[in-house]
Amino acid sequence: MSRIRVSAFRWVPPFAQGLVREFRVRWALEEAGLPYEEWLIGPEDQQTEHYRGFQPFGQVPAYEEDGLVLFESGAIVLHIAERSEVLLPSEPKARARAKTWMFAALNTMEPPIQNLAGLDLFHAGEDWVKQHRPQVVEAVRTRLAELGKWMEGREYLEERFTAGDLLMTEVLRILRHTELLAEFPALEAYVKRCDARPAFQKAMADHLAPFARNAPS
């Protein structure tokens, strides 16, 4: 059995708990049934030459498996998914479609959603944000409406849950500080459906545990 290590933060502020991208990797590993070790780091580790040898940008997650070192959560999830029938179907066309949705989550949906989150969580109250935010919200609504139309009458993006759903759910969860998702009932139900998966629940518990242990006194 391969030895897998995944880097994660010892602690992050409450607004980020549950959303750090290392969680995506934990969830994928749980779905695939692959055991792993967490490698907890802090700000003091991110700038070190040692950690930058695993993650050139000092972020999390970094992934290590028998000498293979990967970074970027999407690439890591794809690597895991390629070993799991749960995450990627074996039938070639269905497999290609699932991969397409992985890229759609990260390239089409995440940029406007992350843009809004950046404004709200790091620059709230600034005058320039008040002027700019309505345009950003409308860009997010446009993408949600398009995805919501696709999801009408569907439980998952394709025939069943895949890595595409895993990443799409994670992107949509970034909006948890807003009421935007509630405007699209099909998407809100979709996220709740994916969140209810046992692998999600296990991964989330493991993701949150270090924050509870290392919370500032």
Backbone as CSV, one residue per row, in Angstrom:
resi,resn,N_x,N_y,N_z,CA_x,CA_y,CA_z,C_x,C_y,C_z
1,MET,0.841,-1.193,0.000,0.000,0.000,0.000,0.878,1.245,0.000
2,SER,0.576,2.193,-0.887,1.328,3.430,-0.969,1.146,4.263,0.302
3,ARG,2.188,4.974,0.673,2.113,5.908,1.797,1.823,7.297,1.240
4,ILE,0.694,7.849,1.632,0.249,9.152,1.139,0.297,10.160,2.275
5,ARG,0.875,11.329,1.999,0.865,12.439,2.954,0.236,13.653,2.287
6,VAL,-0.579,14.378,3.045,-1.245,15.575,2.538,-1.005,16.708,3.528
7,SER,-0.502,17.822,3.039,-0.269,18.948,3.948,-1.574,19.693,4.211
8,ALA,-1.672,20.221,5.428,-2.854,20.965,5.857,-2.412,21.962,6.915
9,PHE,-3.195,22.998,7.102,-2.862,23.993,8.120,-3.244,23.504,9.512
10,ARG,-2.406,23.858,10.488,-2.741,23.564,11.887,-3.979,24.338,12.323
11,TRP,-4.078,25.566,11.835,-5.204,26.410,12.217,-5.405,27.487,11.166
12,VAL,-6.670,27.823,10.918,-7.028,28.968,10.086,-8.195,29.678,10.762
13,PRO,-8.439,30.937,10.446,-9.579,31.648,11.033,-10.902,30.966,10.685
14,PRO,-11.930,31.177,11.497,-13.218,30.507,11.279,-13.798,30.682,9.882
15,PHE,-13.620,31.863,9.261,-14.220,32.070,7.941,-13.654,31.121,6.888
16,ALA,-12.445,30.590,7.136,-11.804,29.689,6.175,-11.968,28.220,6.534
17,GLN,-12.363,27.938,7.751,-12.493,26.548,8.179,-13.598,25.858,7.373
18,GLY,-13.260,24.717,6.818,-14.193,24.005,5.947,-14.017,24.308,4.486
19,LEU,-13.195,25.313,4.172,-13.017,25.717,2.779,-11.579,25.606,2.276
20,VAL,-10.627,25.347,3.161,-9.229,25.235,2.721,-9.137,24.105,1.689
21,ARG,-8.400,24.317,0.639,-8.421,23.395,-0.501,-7.885,22.002,-0.197
22,GLU,-7.155,21.881,0.878,-6.719,20.531,1.259,-7.910,19.621,1.529
23,PHE,-9.070,20.214,1.909,-10.247,19.393,2.166,-10.676,18.628,0.917
24,ARG,-10.533,19.215,-0.236,-10.912,18.536,-1.480,-10.143,17.231,-1.640
25,VAL,-8.885,17.290,-1.262,-8.038,16.101,-1.383,-8.445,15.054,-0.353
26,ARG,-8.708,15.487,0.873,-9.176,14.550,1.895,-10.449,13.840,1.428
27,TRP,-11.387,14.606,0.899,-12.656,14.027,0.458,-12.425,13.004,-0.652
28,ALA,-11.587,13.353,-1.621,-11.304,12.421,-2.715,-10.672,11.136,-2.190
29,LEU,-9.753,11.262,-1.264,-9.105,10.069,-0.697,-10.110,9.201,0.047
30,GLU,-11.044,9.827,0.763,-12.073,9.055,1.465,-12.984,8.346,0.472
31,GLU,-13.377,9.017,-0.591,-14.226,8.381,-1.603,-13.506,7.203,-2.253
32,ALA,-12.207,7.370,-2.461,-11.419,6.320,-3.116,-11.000,5.207,-2.165
33,GLY,-11.206,5.417,-0.864,-10.812,4.405,0.112,-9.315,4.288,0.289
34,LEU,-8.607,5.398,0.115,-7.146,5.395,0.229,-6.731,6.047,1.546
35,PRO,-6.036,5.333,2.409,-5.577,5.925,3.673,-4.472,6.945,3.431
36,TYR,-4.376,7.911,4.328,-3.359,8.948,4.178,-2.969,9.486,5.550
37,GLU,-1.867,10.202,5.585,-1.415,10.894,6.785,-1.519,12.393,6.543
38,GLU,-1.941,13.137,7.542,-1.940,14.587,7.412,-0.598,15.136,7.870
39,TRP,-0.157,16.169,7.202,1.112,16.827,7.499,0.765,18.268,7.826
40,LEU,0.674,18.575,9.118,0.212,19.883,9.550,1.341,20.905,9.515
41,ILE,1.038,22.065,8.940,2.024,23.135,8.839,1.415,24.444,9.334
42,GLY,2.285,25.419,9.563,1.868,26.758,9.931,2.566,27.778,9.059
43,PRO,2.292,29.071,9.278,2.923,30.126,8.465,4.439,30.048,8.464
44,GLU,5.004,29.607,9.586,6.468,29.536,9.666,7.030,28.473,8.728
45,ASP,6.229,27.500,8.371,6.685,26.431,7.472,6.563,26.826,6.005
46,GLN,5.597,27.686,5.693,5.277,27.974,4.297,6.417,28.613,3.529
47,GLN,7.272,29.347,4.211,8.353,30.047,3.525,9.657,29.266,3.491
48,THR,9.669,28.101,4.106,10.924,27.357,4.189,11.288,26.708,2.857
49,GLU,12.573,26.547,2.645,13.046,25.876,1.429,12.541,24.437,1.387
50,HIS,12.458,23.805,2.548,11.983,22.427,2.606,10.554,22.318,2.079
51,TYR,9.648,23.160,2.596,8.252,23.040,2.156,8.088,23.490,0.710
52,ARG,8.834,24.519,0.311,8.734,24.978,-1.078,9.218,23.915,-2.059
53,GLY,9.966,22.949,-1.576,10.349,21.833,-2.424,9.177,20.921,-2.748
54,PHE,8.136,21.004,-1.926,6.909,20.234,-2.162,5.836,21.098,-2.830
55,GLN,5.763,22.354,-2.437,4.748,23.264,-2.951,5.445,24.584,-3.280
56,PRO,5.737,24.825,-4.542,6.552,25.992,-4.918,5.990,27.327,-4.469
57,PHE,4.661,27.392,-4.228,4.024,28.650,-3.865,3.722,28.738,-2.365
58,GLY,4.134,27.716,-1.630,3.962,27.743,-0.185,2.544,27.524,0.300
59,GLN,1.661,27.072,-0.583,0.260,26.894,-0.224,0.003,25.458,0.243
60,VAL,-1.237,25.186,0.608,-1.680,23.810,0.812,-2.812,23.547,-0.197
61,PRO,-2.925,22.285,-0.632,-2.180,21.125,-0.163,-0.924,20.840,-0.987
62,ALA,0.005,20.161,-0.334,1.062,19.431,-1.029,0.754,17.951,-0.817
63,TYR,1.088,17.145,-1.792,0.736,15.718,-1.781,1.986,14.920,-2.080
64,GLU,2.251,13.935,-1.259,3.428,13.082,-1.453,3.005,11.621,-1.402
65,GLU,3.462,10.858,-2.385,3.116,9.430,-2.450,4.266,8.665,-3.086
66,ASP,5.000,7.938,-2.269,6.092,7.102,-2.764,7.032,7.841,-3.714
67,GLY,7.437,9.034,-3.307,8.372,9.810,-4.109,7.726,10.737,-5.113
68,LEU,6.426,10.557,-5.378,5.697,11.472,-6.254,5.218,12.655,-5.430
69,VAL,5.539,13.857,-5.870,5.102,15.067,-5.181,4.217,15.870,-6.127
70,LEU,3.034,16.207,-5.661,2.087,16.981,-6.450,1.625,18.191,-5.655
71,PHE,1.178,19.221,-6.368,0.509,20.359,-5.754,-0.631,20.775,-6.676
72,GLU,-1.467,21.714,-6.206,-2.709,22.128,-6.852,-3.797,21.082,-6.596
73,SER,-4.830,21.517,-5.886,-5.862,20.578,-5.449,-6.546,19.872,-6.609
74,GLY,-6.803,20.587,-7.707,-7.465,19.950,-8.844,-6.629,18.834,-9.446
75,ALA,-5.328,19.080,-9.584,-4.442,18.060,-10.135,-4.351,16.852,-9.211
76,ILE,-4.330,17.116,-7.904,-4.254,16.014,-6.945,-5.535,15.195,-6.975
77,VAL,-6.685,15.875,-7.004,-7.958,15.153,-7.067,-8.034,14.312,-8.337
78,LEU,-7.571,14.836,-9.450,-7.565,14.064,-10.691,-6.667,12.836,-10.556
79,HIS,-5.507,12.996,-9.954,-4.605,11.859,-9.747,-5.279,10.770,-8.918
80,ILE,-5.962,11.170,-7.864,-6.670,10.203,-7.015,-7.826,9.581,-7.780
81,ALA,-8.577,10.411,-8.487,-9.766,9.933,-9.191,-9.445,8.895,-10.249
82,GLU,-8.294,9.021,-10.863,-7.919,8.079,-11.916,-7.692,6.670,-11.382
83,ARG,-7.664,6.538,-10.062,-7.497,5.225,-9.434,-8.793,4.739,-8.798
84,SER,-9.885,5.442,-9.014,-11.114,5.134,-8.289,-12.326,5.107,-9.205
85,GLU,-13.002,3.984,-9.263,-14.247,3.875,-10.023,-15.336,4.766,-9.425
86,VAL,-15.243,5.027,-8.133,-16.223,5.913,-7.498,-16.133,7.318,-8.077
87,LEU,-14.916,7.766,-8.344,-14.699,9.147,-8.760,-14.638,9.337,-10.273
88,LEU,-14.233,8.328,-10.999,-14.202,8.408,-12.458,-14.701,7.101,-13.051
89,PRO,-15.741,7.159,-13.872,-16.234,5.927,-14.500,-15.172,5.304,-15.397
90,SER,-15.276,4.004,-15.584,-14.315,3.322,-16.461,-14.679,3.484,-17.936
91,GLU,-15.957,3.672,-18.234,-16.389,3.841,-19.624,-15.771,5.130,-20.178
92,PRO,-15.077,5.082,-21.312,-14.279,6.221,-21.773,-15.048,7.534,-21.929
93,LYS,-16.224,7.487,-22.518,-16.956,8.742,-22.745,-17.438,9.339,-21.426
94,ALA,-17.943,8.494,-20.538,-18.387,8.984,-19.228,-17.215,9.526,-18.435
95,ARG,-16.070,8.887,-18.578,-14.855,9.333,-17.889,-14.438,10.711,-18.396
96,ALA,-14.473,10.897,-19.702,-14.102,12.182,-20.292,-15.067,13.277,-19.852
97,ARG,-16.355,12.966,-19.775,-17.342,13.949,-19.333,-17.087,14.353,-17.883
98,ALA,-16.788,13.392,-17.041,-16.513,13.703,-15.639,-15.305,14.629,-15.514
99,LYS,-14.275,14.378,-16.309,-13.101,15.245,-16.282,-13.453,16.650,-16.780
100,THR,-14.327,16.731,-17.767,-14.754,18.034,-18.266,-15.394,18.855,-17.153
101,TRP,-16.224,18.206,-16.339,-16.871,18.913,-15.233,-15.863,19.318,-14.159
102,MET,-14.813,18.546,-13.986,-13.761,18.955,-13.052,-13.164,20.280,-13.482
103,PHE,-12.851,20.395,-14.771,-12.271,21.634,-15.270,-13.295,22.765,-15.270
104,ALA,-14.549,22.448,-15.527,-15.586,23.487,-15.488,-15.716,24.074,-14.089
105,ALA,-15.630,23.216,-13.083,-15.715,23.699,-11.704,-14.588,24.683,-11.405
106,LEU,-13.376,24.333,-11.806,-12.212,25.136,-11.455,-11.994,26.325,-12.378
107,ASN,-12.360,26.203,-13.645,-12.053,27.251,-14.622,-13.225,28.163,-14.954
108,THR,-14.451,27.641,-14.870,-15.621,28.444,-15.226,-16.352,28.959,-14.002
109,MET,-16.547,28.096,-13.011,-17.329,28.481,-11.840,-16.492,29.155,-10.746
110,GLU,-15.311,28.650,-10.481,-14.573,29.144,-9.319,-14.073,30.581,-9.449
111,PRO,-13.563,31.038,-10.609,-13.021,32.399,-10.645,-14.004,33.489,-10.205
112,PRO,-15.225,33.560,-10.747,-16.123,34.622,-10.266,-16.554,34.434,-8.817
113,ILE,-16.732,33.183,-8.401,-17.122,32.917,-7.009,-16.011,33.297,-6.055
114,GLN,-14.790,32.960,-6.388,-13.666,33.313,-5.534,-13.435,34.815,-5.528
115,ASN,-13.711,35.461,-6.642,-13.595,36.907,-6.712,-14.541,37.564,-5.707
116,LEU,-15.774,37.086,-5.651,-16.742,37.615,-4.696,-16.311,37.335,-3.263
117,ALA,-15.862,36.129,-3.014,-15.423,35.779,-1.659,-14.248,36.653,-1.228
118,GLY,-13.345,36.934,-2.149,-12.214,37.788,-1.813,-12.658,39.189,-1.411
119,LEU,-13.629,39.727,-2.133,-14.154,41.042,-1.776,-14.807,41.022,-0.401
120,ASP,-15.663,40.036,-0.179,-16.462,40.000,1.050,-15.637,39.665,2.285
121,LEU,-14.670,38.797,2.140,-13.953,38.302,3.304,-12.693,39.102,3.636
122,PHE,-12.160,39.804,2.644,-10.902,40.524,2.883,-11.002,42.033,2.707
123,HIS,-12.059,42.504,2.040,-12.147,43.941,1.751,-13.521,44.528,2.059
124,ALA,-14.303,43.854,2.856,-15.659,44.327,3.161,-15.613,45.736,3.750
125,GLY,-16.533,46.577,3.277,-16.645,47.929,3.814,-15.824,48.972,3.098
126,GLU,-14.886,48.555,2.260,-14.079,49.521,1.532,-14.910,50.159,0.416
127,ASP,-14.685,51.435,0.183,-15.519,52.166,-0.775,-15.479,51.559,-2.170
128,TRP,-14.307,51.168,-2.621,-14.201,50.623,-3.975,-14.963,49.314,-4.112
129,VAL,-15.054,48.559,-3.012,-15.799,47.303,-3.032,-17.291,47.575,-3.178
130,LYS,-17.795,48.582,-2.473,-19.213,48.932,-2.560,-19.611,49.258,-3.990
131,GLN,-18.713,49.877,-4.722,-19.002,50.223,-6.109,-18.873,49.019,-7.045
132,HIS,-17.924,48.157,-6.743,-17.592,47.059,-7.650,-18.402,45.789,-7.386
133,ARG,-18.836,45.588,-6.137,-19.453,44.318,-5.747,-20.699,43.952,-6.562
134,PRO,-21.619,44.896,-6.855,-22.810,44.487,-7.624,-22.489,43.805,-8.945
135,GLN,-21.462,44.270,-9.625,-21.076,43.643,-10.889,-20.558,42.223,-10.662
136,VAL,-19.795,42.051,-9.595,-19.250,40.734,-9.281,-20.382,39.777,-8.913
137,VAL,-21.343,40.247,-8.141,-22.492,39.406,-7.763,-23.258,38.973,-8.999
138,GLU,-23.457,39.869,-9.943,-24.191,39.513,-11.156,-23.436,38.492,-11.992
139,ALA,-22.114,38.584,-12.002,-21.320,37.587,-12.728,-21.497,36.212,-12.094
140,VAL,-21.534,36.171,-10.761,-21.763,34.903,-10.064,-23.164,34.391,-10.351
141,ARG,-24.152,35.256,-10.281,-25.541,34.840,-10.553,-25.681,34.252,-11.956
142,THR,-25.006,34.857,-12.900,-25.072,34.348,-14.278,-24.578,32.914,-14.345
143,ARG,-23.441,32.655,-13.731,-22.895,31.296,-13.742,-23.798,30.327,-12.974
144,LEU,-24.327,30.766,-11.837,-25.214,29.897,-11.064,-26.477,29.580,-11.854
145,ALA,-27.015,30.557,-12.561,-28.221,30.321,-13.362,-27.956,29.317,-14.465
146,GLU,-26.786,29.434,-15.088,-26.445,28.499,-16.168,-26.290,27.083,-15.634
147,LEU,-25.580,26.961,-14.514,-25.401,25.635,-13.914,-26.729,25.113,-13.380
148,GLY,-27.536,26.000,-12.783,-28.833,25.592,-12.259,-29.746,25.039,-13.341
149,LYS,-29.693,25.629,-14.516,-30.507,25.123,-15.626,-30.080,23.705,-15.996
150,TRP,-28.758,23.465,-16.007,-28.259,22.118,-16.305,-28.734,21.111,-15.257
151,MET,-28.786,21.548,-14.004,-29.088,20.636,-12.907,-30.577,20.354,-12.741
152,GLU,-31.429,21.062,-13.443,-32.870,20.827,-13.316,-33.191,19.378,-13.669
153,GLY,-33.814,18.666,-12.744,-34.182,17.272,-12.966,-33.042,16.288,-12.815
154,ARG,-31.869,16.758,-12.383,-30.715,15.888,-12.222,-30.315,15.815,-10.753
155,GLU,-29.754,14.678,-10.367,-29.173,14.566,-9.033,-27.704,14.958,-9.032
156,TYR,-27.016,14.626,-10.123,-25.602,14.925,-10.254,-25.336,15.508,-11.636
157,LEU,-24.137,15.961,-11.873,-23.806,16.586,-13.147,-23.973,15.634,-14.315
158,GLU,-23.672,14.364,-14.077,-23.867,13.336,-15.094,-24.732,12.220,-14.502
159,GLU,-24.510,11.003,-14.912,-25.376,9.902,-14.492,-25.276,9.609,-12.999
160,ARG,-24.127,9.845,-12.425,-23.910,9.553,-11.000,-22.817,10.457,-10.467
161,PHE,-22.579,10.386,-9.167,-21.544,11.186,-8.531,-20.169,10.834,-9.101
162,THR,-19.381,11.877,-9.393,-18.006,11.700,-9.868,-17.132,12.785,-9.253
163,ALA,-15.865,12.772,-9.616,-14.944,13.815,-9.173,-15.382,15.194,-9.661
164,GLY,-16.126,15.243,-10.746,-16.672,16.518,-11.197,-17.614,17.110,-10.169
165,ASP,-18.443,16.264,-9.590,-19.352,16.724,-8.532,-18.587,17.121,-7.283
166,LEU,-17.552,16.386,-6.960,-16.756,16.710,-5.781,-16.193,18.130,-5.889
167,LEU,-15.580,18.444,-7.011,-14.997,19.769,-7.160,-16.067,20.839,-7.316
168,MET,-17.145,20.543,-8.027,-18.197,21.536,-8.203,-18.840,21.881,-6.871
169,THR,-19.093,20.873,-6.052,-19.660,21.119,-4.734,-18.743,21.995,-3.907
170,GLU,-17.454,21.704,-3.959,-16.505,22.483,-3.178,-16.458,23.938,-3.624
171,VAL,-16.575,24.167,-4.902,-16.598,25.547,-5.399,-17.873,26.251,-4.935
172,LEU,-19.007,25.599,-5.046,-20.267,26.225,-4.641,-20.308,26.513,-3.147
173,ARG,-19.620,25.696,-2.356,-19.610,25.906,-0.914,-18.876,27.193,-0.520
174,ILE,-18.073,27.742,-1.403,-17.393,29.007,-1.125,-18.413,30.115,-0.905
175,LEU,-19.606,29.953,-1.436,-20.661,30.958,-1.315,-21.424,30.873,-0.003
176,ARG,-20.971,30.077,0.941,-21.741,29.853,2.160,-21.952,31.128,2.983
177,HIS,-21.115,32.137,2.775,-21.275,33.389,3.512,-22.332,34.300,2.889
178,THR,-22.936,33.863,1.791,-23.968,34.638,1.095,-25.271,33.841,1.064
179,GLU,-26.310,34.464,0.506,-27.593,33.794,0.299,-27.801,33.452,-1.181
180,LEU,-26.758,33.573,-1.961,-26.908,33.409,-3.407,-27.364,32.013,-3.804
181,LEU,-26.833,30.997,-3.159,-27.171,29.635,-3.555,-28.654,29.346,-3.321
182,ALA,-29.231,29.978,-2.313,-30.651,29.769,-2.011,-31.550,30.272,-3.137
183,GLU,-31.021,31.127,-4.001,-31.804,31.615,-5.140,-31.968,30.547,-6.215
184,PHE,-31.220,29.468,-6.083,-31.233,28.403,-7.097,-31.464,27.072,-6.383
185,PRO,-32.728,26.716,-6.138,-33.041,25.530,-5.329,-32.389,24.240,-5.821
186,ALA,-32.269,24.075,-7.135,-31.658,22.850,-7.648,-30.196,22.756,-7.226
187,LEU,-29.508,23.883,-7.203,-28.101,23.883,-6.791,-27.964,23.713,-5.285
188,GLU,-28.839,24.360,-4.537,-28.786,24.219,-3.080,-29.027,22.769,-2.677
189,ALA,-29.994,22.114,-3.311,-30.264,20.707,-3.016,-29.101,19.817,-3.443
190,TYR,-28.485,20.168,-4.553,-27.337,19.414,-5.064,-26.180,19.440,-4.068
191,VAL,-25.865,20.612,-3.545,-24.771,20.720,-2.584,-25.095,19.921,-1.322
192,LYS,-26.321,20.017,-0.840,-26.710,19.267,0.353,-26.608,17.764,0.109
193,ARG,-26.951,17.331,-1.088,-26.888,15.908,-1.441,-25.440,15.415,-1.397
194,CYS,-24.540,16.203,-1.949,-23.130,15.800,-1.962,-22.514,15.888,-0.567
195,ASP,-22.903,16.911,0.184,-22.388,17.068,1.551,-22.808,15.917,2.463
196,ALA,-23.903,15.271,2.125,-24.414,14.186,2.974,-23.676,12.873,2.772
197,ARG,-22.807,12.810,1.786,-22.087,11.572,1.535,-21.186,11.227,2.723
198,PRO,-21.129,9.959,3.118,-20.293,9.575,4.264,-18.837,10.001,4.122
199,ALA,-18.291,9.918,2.907,-16.893,10.307,2.704,-16.700,11.798,2.962
200,PHE,-17.681,12.604,2.575,-17.606,14.043,2.863,-17.593,14.274,4.363
201,GLN,-18.504,13.622,5.058,-18.623,13.814,6.503,-17.343,13.414,7.237
202,LYS,-16.760,12.299,6.840,-15.513,11.841,7.468,-14.371,12.817,7.172
203,ALA,-14.256,13.234,5.920,-13.190,14.147,5.538,-13.338,15.487,6.247
204,MET,-14.567,15.974,6.391,-14.776,17.255,7.051,-14.411,17.173,8.531
205,ALA,-14.775,16.089,9.174,-14.418,15.922,10.589,-12.904,15.932,10.765
206,ASP,-12.195,15.260,9.875,-10.735,15.217,9.960,-10.113,16.567,9.610
207,HIS,-10.734,17.282,8.696,-10.258,18.609,8.308,-10.382,19.605,9.465
208,LEU,-11.495,19.541,10.195,-11.765,20.501,11.262,-11.034,20.185,12.566
209,ALA,-10.701,18.911,12.789,-10.125,18.500,14.061,-8.864,19.281,14.450
210,PRO,-7.893,19.498,13.546,-6.698,20.255,13.946,-7.009,21.685,14.377
211,PHE,-8.018,22.287,13.761,-8.364,23.664,14.130,-8.881,23.746,15.558
212,ALA,-9.645,22.743,15.949,-10.143,22.715,17.322,-9.001,22.514,18.309
213,ARG,-8.076,21.627,17.948,-6.948,21.344,18.850,-6.000,22.524,18.983
214,ASN,-5.853,23.298,17.899,-4.835,24.350,17.867,-5.405,25.756,17.896
215,ALA,-6.655,25.878,18.300,-7.288,27.204,18.361,-6.546,28.102,19.341
216,PRO,-6.338,29.375,18.975,-5.660,30.297,19.895,-6.419,30.419,21.211
217,SER,-5.706,30.496,22.296,-6.363,30.601,23.607,-6.733,32.051,23.907
